Structure formats: C-alpha cells, structure tokens
Amino acid sequence: MSVKIRLSRVGKKNSPMYRIVVTDSKSKRDGKFLENVGAYNPINQTLIQFNEDRINYWVSKGAIESDTVKKLHRMHKDSSESTQVQK
C-alpha cells in the first residue's frame, strides 16, 4: 500500500475548501482517508489547520507529499520561522 498526503475537496459549489489528508494512493480524491492532518482555504490562501507533527510522522513512515502539500508545508515553515524571529 502506497500512502500519499494530498488534498481532498470539501465545501460548497464555487466555495472550495480542502482537507489535507493521508490516504492510500489508490483511493478516490474525496474517498476514504487514514487521517485528516489539516485544512486549507484556497480563496484566502490561508492554512486553517496544519498538524506538522503528524505530517512529519507520516513522511518518516514513507508517505509521499503531493506537490501542493509540499508547497503548503514550505509556506507553513516560512510563516512559523517569521513569527519566531519577531518574538
């Protein structure tokens, strides 16, 4: 079983929201998932929730991040570094 970390679409028509989920690579986009590790709003381009510890855990177990999730992971790291510098 190949495990991937990718986005799953939720929300109303013309108002998308995405969950960041850990899932089997063969499952459907909005199908079953192993764990919900975050949420993303593409309209505001904001991370609503991002559980970096769990994502790092799954990556250490061999999960593969999609390109979009990699971009969001970098965005989260950059924002957390900038808040640490300001403190």
C-alpha distances in whole Angstrom, upper triangle without the diagonal:
4,6,10,13,15,18,19,22,25,29,31,32,34,33,29,27,24,21,19,16,12,10,7,8,8,11,14,16,18,16,14,13,12,15,18,19,22,24,26,29,30,33,34,32,31,28,29,27,24,23,23,22,19,18,19,17,13,14,15,12,11,10,12,15,16,20,22,20,21,24,25,24,26,29,28,29,32,33,33,34,37,38,38,41,43,43
4,7,10,13,16,17,21,23,27,30,31,32,31,27,25,21,19,17,14,11,9,6,6,8,10,14,15,17,15,14,12,12,14,17,17,20,22,23,27,27,30,32,29,28,26,27,25,22,21,20,20,17,15,16,15,12,12,13,11,8,7,8,11,13,16,18,17,17,21,21,20,23,25,25,26,29,30,30,31,34,35,35,38,40,40
4,7,10,13,14,18,21,24,27,28,29,28,24,22,18,16,13,10,7,6,5,6,9,10,13,13,15,14,12,10,9,11,13,14,16,19,20,23,24,28,28,26,25,22,23,21,18,17,17,17,14,12,13,12,9,9,11,9,7,5,7,9,11,14,16,14,15,18,18,17,20,22,22,23,26,27,27,28,31,32,32,35,37,37
4,6,10,12,15,18,22,25,26,26,25,21,19,15,13,10,8,6,5,6,6,9,10,12,11,13,13,12,10,10,11,12,12,14,16,17,20,20,24,25,22,22,19,20,18,16,15,15,16,13,10,12,12,9,9,12,11,9,5,5,6,7,11,12,10,12,15,15,14,17,19,19,20,23,24,24,26,28,29,30,32,34,35
4,7,10,13,16,19,23,24,24,22,19,16,12,10,7,6,4,6,9,9,12,12,13,11,13,13,13,10,10,9,10,9,10,12,13,17,17,21,22,19,18,15,17,15,12,12,12,13,11,8,11,11,8,9,12,12,10,7,6,5,6,10,10,7,9,12,12,11,14,16,15,17,20,21,21,23,25,26,27,29,31,31
4,7,10,13,16,19,20,20,19,15,13,9,8,6,6,7,8,10,9,12,11,11,9,10,12,12,10,11,11,10,10,10,11,11,14,14,18,19,16,16,14,16,14,13,14,14,16,13,11,14,15,12,12,16,16,14,10,9,6,5,8,8,6,9,11,11,11,15,15,16,18,20,21,21,24,25,26,27,30,31,32
4,7,10,13,16,17,17,15,11,9,6,6,5,6,9,10,12,12,14,12,11,8,9,11,12,11,13,12,10,10,9,9,9,11,11,15,16,14,14,12,13,13,12,14,15,17,15,13,16,17,15,15,19,19,18,14,12,10,8,10,8,7,11,12,11,12,15,15,16,18,20,20,21,24,25,26,28,30,31,32
4,7,10,13,14,15,14,10,8,5,5,6,7,10,10,12,12,14,11,9,6,5,8,10,9,12,12,10,11,10,9,10,12,12,15,17,16,16,14,14,14,14,16,17,20,17,15,19,20,17,18,22,21,20,16,15,13,12,14,12,11,15,16,14,16,19,19,19,21,23,23,24,27,28,28,30,33,33,34
4,7,10,11,12,10,7,6,5,6,9,10,13,13,16,16,16,14,11,8,6,10,12,12,15,15,12,14,12,10,10,10,11,13,15,15,15,14,14,15,16,18,20,22,20,18,22,23,21,22,25,25,24,20,19,16,14,16,13,13,17,17,15,18,21,20,20,23,25,24,25,28,29,29,31,34,34,35
4,7,9,11,9,6,5,6,7,11,12,15,15,18,19,19,16,13,10,8,11,13,13,16,15,12,14,12,10,10,10,12,13,15,15,15,14,13,14,16,18,21,23,21,20,24,24,22,24,27,27,26,22,22,19,18,19,16,16,20,20,17,20,23,21,21,25,26,25,26,29,30,29,32,34,34,35
4,7,8,6,5,5,8,10,14,15,19,19,22,22,23,20,17,14,11,15,17,17,20,18,15,17,15,11,11,10,11,12,14,15,15,15,14,15,18,20,23,26,24,23,27,27,26,27,30,30,30,26,25,22,21,22,18,19,22,22,19,22,24,23,22,26,27,25,27,30,30,30,33,35,35,35
4,6,5,6,8,11,14,17,19,22,22,25,25,25,22,19,16,14,17,19,20,23,22,19,21,18,15,14,12,13,13,15,17,18,18,17,19,21,24,27,29,27,26,30,31,29,31,34,34,33,29,28,25,23,24,21,22,25,24,22,25,27,25,25,29,30,28,30,33,33,33,36,38,37,38
4,5,7,10,13,16,19,21,24,24,26,25,25,22,19,16,15,18,21,22,25,24,22,23,21,17,16,14,14,13,16,18,19,20,19,22,24,26,29,32,30,28,32,33,31,32,36,35,34,30,29,26,24,24,21,22,26,25,23,26,28,26,27,31,31,30,32,35,35,34,37,39,39,40
4,6,10,13,16,19,21,25,25,27,26,27,24,21,18,17,20,23,24,27,26,23,24,21,17,15,12,11,10,14,15,17,19,18,21,23,26,28,31,30,28,32,33,31,32,36,36,34,31,29,26,23,23,20,21,25,23,21,25,27,24,25,29,29,28,30,33,32,33,36,37,37,38
4,7,10,14,17,19,23,23,26,26,26,24,21,17,16,19,22,22,25,23,20,21,18,14,12,9,9,8,11,13,14,15,15,18,20,23,25,28,27,26,29,31,29,30,33,34,33,29,27,24,22,22,19,20,23,21,19,23,24,22,23,26,27,25,27,30,30,29,33,34,34,35
4,7,10,13,16,19,20,23,22,23,20,17,14,13,16,19,19,22,20,17,18,15,11,9,7,7,8,11,11,13,13,13,15,17,20,22,25,24,22,26,27,25,26,30,30,29,25,24,21,18,19,15,16,20,18,16,20,22,20,20,24,24,23,25,28,28,28,31,33,32,34
4,7,10,13,16,18,21,21,22,19,17,13,12,15,17,16,19,17,13,14,11,7,6,5,7,8,10,10,10,10,10,12,14,17,19,22,20,19,23,24,22,23,27,27,26,23,22,18,17,17,14,14,18,16,14,17,19,17,17,21,22,20,22,25,26,25,28,30,30,31
4,6,9,13,14,17,17,19,16,14,11,10,13,14,13,16,14,11,11,9,6,5,6,8,11,12,11,11,10,10,11,12,14,16,19,17,16,19,21,19,20,23,23,23,19,18,15,13,14,11,11,15,14,12,14,17,16,16,19,21,20,21,24,25,25,27,29,30,31
4,6,10,11,15,16,17,15,14,11,9,12,12,10,12,10,7,8,6,4,6,9,11,14,15,13,12,10,10,9,10,11,14,16,14,13,17,18,16,17,21,20,20,17,16,14,13,15,12,10,14,15,12,14,17,16,15,18,20,19,20,23,25,24,26,29,29,30
4,7,10,13,14,16,14,14,11,11,13,13,10,11,9,6,6,5,6,7,11,12,16,16,14,13,10,10,9,8,9,11,13,11,9,13,14,12,14,17,17,17,13,13,10,10,12,10,8,11,12,10,11,14,14,13,16,18,18,18,21,23,23,24,27,28,29
4,6,10,11,14,12,12,10,10,10,9,6,7,6,5,6,7,9,11,14,16,19,20,18,16,14,14,12,11,11,12,14,11,9,13,13,11,12,16,15,15,11,12,10,11,14,12,10,13,15,13,13,17,17,16,18,21,21,21,24,26,26,27,30,31,31
4,7,9,12,11,12,11,12,11,9,6,5,5,6,7,10,12,14,18,19,23,23,21,20,17,17,14,13,12,12,13,10,8,11,11,8,10,13,12,11,8,9,9,11,14,14,11,13,16,15,14,18,19,18,19,22,23,22,25,27,27,28,31,32,33
4,6,8,7,9,9,10,9,7,4,5,7,9,11,13,15,17,20,21,24,25,23,22,20,20,18,16,15,16,17,13,12,15,14,10,12,15,13,12,9,10,11,11,15,15,13,16,18,17,17,21,22,21,23,26,26,26,28,31,31,32,35,36,36
4,5,6,9,10,12,10,8,7,8,11,13,14,17,18,20,23,24,27,28,26,26,23,23,21,20,19,19,19,16,15,17,16,12,13,16,13,12,9,10,12,13,16,17,15,18,20,20,20,23,25,24,25,28,29,29,31,34,34,35,38,39,40
4,6,8,9,12,11,11,10,11,13,15,16,18,19,20,23,23,26,28,25,25,23,24,23,21,20,20,21,18,16,18,17,14,14,17,15,12,10,9,11,11,14,15,14,16,19,19,19,22,24,24,25,28,29,29,31,34,34,35,38,39,40
4,7,9,12,10,10,11,12,15,17,19,21,21,22,25,25,28,30,28,28,26,27,25,24,23,24,24,21,19,22,21,17,18,20,18,16,13,13,15,14,17,18,18,20,22,23,23,26,27,27,29,32,32,33,35,37,38,39,41,43,44
4,7,8,6,7,8,11,13,15,17,18,19,20,23,23,26,28,26,26,24,24,23,22,22,23,24,20,19,21,21,17,18,21,19,17,14,14,15,14,18,18,17,20,22,22,22,26,27,27,29,31,32,32,34,36,37,38,41,42,43
4,6,5,7,9,13,15,15,17,18,18,19,21,21,23,26,24,25,23,23,22,22,22,24,25,22,20,23,23,19,20,24,22,20,17,16,16,15,17,17,17,20,22,21,23,26,26,26,29,31,31,32,35,36,37,38,41,42,43
4,6,9,9,13,14,13,15,15,15,15,17,17,20,22,20,21,20,20,20,19,20,21,23,20,18,22,22,19,19,23,21,20,16,15,14,12,15,14,14,17,19,18,20,23,23,23,26,28,28,29,32,33,33,35,38,39,39
4,7,8,12,13,12,15,15,14,15,16,17,19,22,20,21,19,19,18,19,20,22,23,20,19,22,22,19,21,24,23,22,18,18,16,15,18,16,16,19,20,19,21,24,24,24,26,29,28,29,32,33,33,35,38,39,39
4,7,10,12,12,15,16,16,18,19,20,23,25,24,24,22,21,20,20,21,22,23,20,19,23,22,19,21,24,22,21,17,18,17,16,19,18,18,21,23,21,23,26,26,26,28,31,31,31,34,36,35,37,40,41,41
4,7,9,10,14,15,16,18,21,22,25,27,25,24,22,21,20,19,19,21,22,18,18,21,20,17,19,22,19,19,16,17,17,17,20,20,18,21,23,22,22,26,26,25,28,31,30,30,33,35,35,36,39,40,40
4,6,7,10,13,14,16,19,21,24,25,23,22,20,19,17,16,16,17,18,14,14,17,16,13,16,18,16,16,13,14,14,15,18,17,15,18,21,19,19,23,24,22,24,27,27,27,30,32,32,33,36,37,37
4,7,10,13,15,18,21,23,26,27,25,23,20,20,17,16,14,16,16,12,12,15,13,11,14,16,13,14,12,14,14,16,19,19,16,19,21,20,19,23,24,22,24,27,27,26,29,32,31,32,35,36,36
4,6,9,12,15,19,21,24,24,22,20,17,16,13,12,11,13,13,9,10,13,12,10,13,15,14,15,12,14,14,15,19,18,15,17,20,17,17,20,21,19,21,24,24,23,26,28,28,28,32,33,32
4,6,8,12,15,17,20,21,19,17,14,13,10,10,9,12,12,9,10,13,13,12,14,17,16,17,14,15,14,15,18,16,13,16,18,15,15,19,19,17,19,22,21,21,24,26,25,26,29,30,30
4,7,11,14,16,20,19,17,15,11,11,8,6,5,8,9,7,7,10,11,10,12,15,15,16,13,14,12,14,16,14,11,13,15,12,12,15,16,13,15,19,18,17,20,22,22,23,26,27,27
4,7,11,13,16,16,14,11,8,7,5,4,6,9,11,10,9,13,14,13,15,18,18,19,15,16,13,14,16,13,10,13,14,10,11,14,13,11,14,17,16,16,19,20,20,21,24,25,25
4,7,10,13,12,11,9,6,5,5,7,9,12,15,13,13,16,17,17,18,21,21,22,18,18,15,15,16,13,11,14,14,10,12,15,13,12,16,17,16,17,20,21,20,22,25,25,26
4,6,9,9,7,6,5,6,7,8,12,13,17,16,14,18,20,19,19,23,23,23,20,18,15,14,14,11,10,13,12,9,11,14,12,11,15,16,15,16,19,20,20,22,24,25,26
4,6,6,6,5,6,7,10,12,15,17,20,20,18,21,23,22,23,26,27,27,23,22,18,17,17,13,13,16,14,11,14,16,13,13,17,18,16,18,21,21,21,24,26,25,27
4,6,4,7,9,10,13,14,18,19,22,22,20,23,25,24,24,27,28,27,23,22,18,16,15,11,12,15,13,11,14,16,13,14,18,18,17,19,22,21,22,25,27,26,28
4,6,8,11,12,15,17,20,22,25,25,23,26,28,27,27,31,32,31,27,25,22,20,18,15,16,18,16,14,18,19,16,17,20,20,18,21,24,23,23,26,28,27,29
4,5,9,10,14,15,19,20,24,24,22,25,28,27,27,30,32,31,28,26,22,20,19,16,16,18,15,13,16,17,14,15,18,17,15,18,21,19,20,23,24,23,25
4,7,9,12,13,17,18,21,21,19,22,25,24,24,27,28,28,24,22,19,17,16,12,13,15,12,10,13,13,10,12,15,14,13,16,18,17,18,21,22,22,24
4,6,9,10,14,15,19,19,18,20,23,22,22,25,27,27,24,22,19,18,17,13,13,15,12,9,12,13,9,10,13,13,11,13,16,16,16,19,20,20,22
4,6,7,10,12,15,15,14,17,19,19,19,22,24,24,21,20,16,16,16,12,11,13,12,8,10,12,9,8,12,12,10,12,15,15,15,18,20,20,21
4,7,10,13,16,16,15,18,20,20,21,24,25,25,22,22,18,18,19,15,14,16,15,11,13,15,13,11,14,16,13,14,18,18,17,19,22,21,22
4,7,9,12,12,12,15,17,17,18,21,22,22,20,20,17,17,18,15,13,15,15,11,12,14,13,10,13,15,13,13,17,18,16,18,21,21,22
4,6,9,9,9,11,13,14,15,17,19,19,17,17,14,15,16,14,11,12,13,9,8,12,11,8,11,13,12,11,15,16,16,17,20,21,21
4,6,6,7,9,10,11,13,15,16,17,15,16,14,16,17,16,12,13,15,12,10,13,13,10,12,15,14,13,16,18,17,18,21,22,22
4,6,5,6,8,10,10,12,14,15,14,14,12,15,16,15,11,12,13,11,8,11,12,9,9,13,13,11,13,16,16,16,19,21,20
4,6,5,6,9,10,11,13,15,14,15,14,17,19,18,14,14,17,14,11,14,15,12,12,16,16,13,16,19,18,17,21,23,22
4,5,5,6,9,10,11,13,11,13,12,16,18,17,13,14,17,14,12,15,17,14,14,18,18,16,19,22,21,21,24,26,25
4,5,5,6,9,10,11,9,10,9,12,14,14,10,10,13,12,9,12,14,12,12,16,17,15,18,21,21,21,24,25,25
4,6,5,6,9,10,9,11,10,14,15,16,12,11,14,13,10,12,15,13,12,16,17,15,17,20,20,20,23,25,25
4,5,5,6,9,9,11,12,16,18,18,15,15,18,17,13,16,19,16,16,20,20,19,20,24,23,23,26,28,27
4,5,5,6,5,8,9,13,16,16,13,13,17,16,13,16,19,17,17,21,22,20,22,25,25,25,28,30,30
4,5,5,5,6,8,11,14,15,12,11,15,15,12,14,17,16,16,19,21,20,21,24,25,24,27,29,29
4,5,7,10,11,15,17,19,15,14,18,18,15,17,20,18,17,21,23,21,22,25,26,25,27,30,30
4,6,9,12,15,18,20,17,16,20,20,17,20,22,21,20,24,25,24,25,29,29,28,31,33,33
4,6,10,13,16,18,15,15,18,19,16,19,22,21,20,24,26,25,26,29,30,29,32,34,34
4,7,10,13,14,12,12,16,16,14,17,19,19,19,22,24,23,25,28,28,28,31,33,33
4,7,9,12,10,9,13,14,13,15,18,18,18,21,23,22,24,26,28,28,30,32,33
4,6,8,6,6,10,10,9,12,14,14,15,18,19,20,21,24,25,25,27,30,31
4,5,5,6,9,10,10,12,14,15,17,18,20,21,23,25,26,27,29,31,32
4,6,5,6,9,10,11,12,14,15,17,19,20,21,23,25,26,27,29,31
4,5,5,6,9,10,11,12,14,15,17,18,20,21,23,25,26,27,29
4,5,5,6,9,10,10,12,14,15,16,18,20,21,22,24,26,27
4,5,5,6,9,10,11,12,14,15,17,18,20,21,23,25,26
4,5,5,6,9,10,11,12,14,15,17,19,20,21,23,25
4,5,5,6,9,10,10,12,14,15,17,18,20,21,23
4,5,5,6,9,10,11,12,14,16,17,19,20,22
4,5,5,6,9,10,11,12,14,15,17,19,20
4,6,5,6,9,10,11,13,14,16,17,19
4,5,5,6,9,10,11,12,14,16,17
4,5,5,6,9,10,11,12,14,16
4,6,5,6,9,10,11,13,15
4,5,5,6,9,10,11,13
4,5,5,6,9,10,11
4,5,5,6,9,10
4,5,5,6,9
4,5,5,7
4,5,5
4,6
4
